[in-house]
Amino acid sequence: MQQATPSYTAEDIQVLEGLEGVRRRPGMYIGGTDQRGLHQLVREVVDNSVDEALQGACDSIEITLHADGKVTVEDNGRGIPVDIHPKVGRSTLEVVMTRLHAGGKFEKRGYKVSGGLHGVGVSAVCALSSWLQVEVKRNGKKYRQQYAEGKPITEVESVGKASGTGTKTTFQADASIFPDTTFDFDLLVQRLREMAYLNRGLKIRLFEEATGRECSFYFEGGISSFVRHLNKNKQSLIPRPIYLAREFEESSIEVALQYTDDYTETIFAFANAINTPDGGTHLSGFRSALTRTLNAYARKTGMLKEQDANLTSDDVREGLTAIISAKLTEPQFEAQTKVKLSNPEIRSQTEQTVNEQLSAYLDENPADARRIVEKCITAARAREAARKARDLVIRKTALEGMTLPGKLADCQERDPEKSELYLVEGDSAGGSAKQGRDRHFQAILPLKGKILNVEKARLDKILSYDQIKYLITALGTSIGDRFDLEKLRYRRVIIMTDADVDGAHIRTLLLTFFFRHMREIVDAGCLYIAQPPLYRIQSGKETHYAYTEGERDSIIKKMRAKNPPVQRFKGLGEMNPEQLWETTMDPQNRVLLRVNVEDAVHASEIFDVLMGNNVAPRKKFIETHAKDVKNLDI
């Protein structure tokens, strides 16, 4: 019997009033309700203040994390208008706070340049706050209005006289939407430091009431100071960053760059002070102009002979640290998340700025120019050596009929979406993992000892190291300019090491390798870290596993047995295959941490500190964080 088709009439169409849509689908507006989404609330309010700074109307922003969980963002900008909006018949302040797409950024009259979400950001914050209050100083008076869940609960009222202008927003994130409403001081510091670098002369202060911690940022050097900060633990080839800037009719381009003796590139691109991790037209314009300009100079000065091949884009970016900042009236992004700038005119404007001004710098500073070009030529020779090494790996694999590394115990499944690869520390743990796994979809690659620290090596040296060659071959993606994510043989690549000092070191070495040379695997969400348990608690036939000391104590407290035997696992090799499967490899029970790069700038700094050549900052890092270390086996 055929089932009746459900009705579909006008009554079935639901219309969400006001900001209800934001509350129903917060992920569409702030990315989610996790810690990242929670902190996006602060960023949205701060971005509005930064937009005032971009107009030259604000030079100070103060953010306070209150002890009761509220957050205040205060600026000395022009203040949100409070007069009655001609089309809506309500105060403009109320319209801005309670209606999507209501703002001064659609036309050029209010804002020439802005990074805000065109009227979405601050109203989304209002919608996702259980309580929010805005105070505006304007026209010699102070005005105030309060809201709850995106709806006004008071009228806009004048509450006295005021000197100066500005906007002060205080909000309480809604606990019914966010599982955790605790703001992280350190997470906010990274973003606020970036904002200060990108807006020369803007002072940003962050204060946390509960701890008394405070950070203030103010950089007269702007993005040149940003480059100096990124290179503070590296040896620079030239004494000062090269600064290039040009104003256009509806945009401006700023570039700061400096070469170091490093082997990796550190380049970050921003559009209207918003990081564009996938780059876009400003980044592609910079790269093409840099390659063209350095080749032209090298030819002109005879550093590249007639028979020599041109330097490639990879050659001229080795050891380069650069910030590209484009500010424009009508930014176009490939998505609402603003990960890639797509304005076509910005590419030619960036190329023009770099071509003309970098050429002039090289001519005026021949000693610096020679050091830069010599670095690039050395990189070209190393690239050729790396190409031969990589081709040898590929050719050897092809001659052996696609034979995978001998240590690899591959899985039967051939669909990458259903397959996973465990990178396991040592033969002992590798043996247990091979016996305990589900061979249908789980592959095991034991890695002998610590892999090479790739932070200190060029690609040609990296490819001479057997353990890395095995890893590249097992993954199937190749490396360098031939890397192809589509050829990744496993959708989940899982690092599984011991919970001790050596295990942590091996894990960091592997993470460094993936971050520096296979970043696409990380960005695609394919890299994970396994979390083996630290303790096994036995009470008769009852067995429990604990991942922390607190969890161990909680389990023991709930047990009826007195002083049950507790085994502390010092390594994966101490587990038999059944235990390893049950605790760390069974998809029903295991705990996996997906590796994400929320803040590429901060991540790059950390890898440089932990794995770079400079010992002093590493020693300082260890001394600073030593008190936070737990479960340390010595």
Buried (B, 14 or more C-beta within 10 A) or exposed (E): EEEEEEEEEEEEEEEEEBBBBBBEEBEEBBBBBEBEBBBBBBBBBBBBBBBBBBBEBBBBBBBBBBEEBBBBBBBBBBBBBBEBBEEEEBBBBBBBBBBBEBBBBBEEEBBBBBBBBBBBBBBBBBBBBBBBBBBBBBBEBBBBBBBBBBBBEEEBEEEEEBEEBBBBBBBBBBEEBBEEBEBEBEBBBBBBBBBBBBBBEBBBBBBBEEEEEEBEBBBEBBBBBBBBBBBEBBEBBBEBBBBBBBEBEBBBBBBBBBBBEBBBBBBBBBBBBBBBBBBBBBBBBBBBBBBBBBBBBBBEBEBBEEEEEBBBEBBBBBBBBBBBBBBBBEBBBEEEEBBBBBBEBBBEBBBBBBBBBBBEBBEEBEEBBBBBBEBBBBBBEBBEBBBEBBEEBBEEBEEEEEEBBEBBBBBEBEEBEEBBBBBBBBBBBBBBBBBBBBBEBBBBBBBEEBBBBBBEBBBBBBBBBEBBBBBBBBBBBBBBEEBEEEEBBBBBBBBBBBBBEBBBBBBBBBBBBBBBBBBBBBBEEBBBBBBBBBBBBBBEEEEBBBBEEEBBEEBBEEBEEEEBEBBBBEBBBBBEBEBBBBBBBEEEEBEBEEBEBEBBBBBBBBBBBBBBBEEEBBEEBEEEEEEEEEEEEE
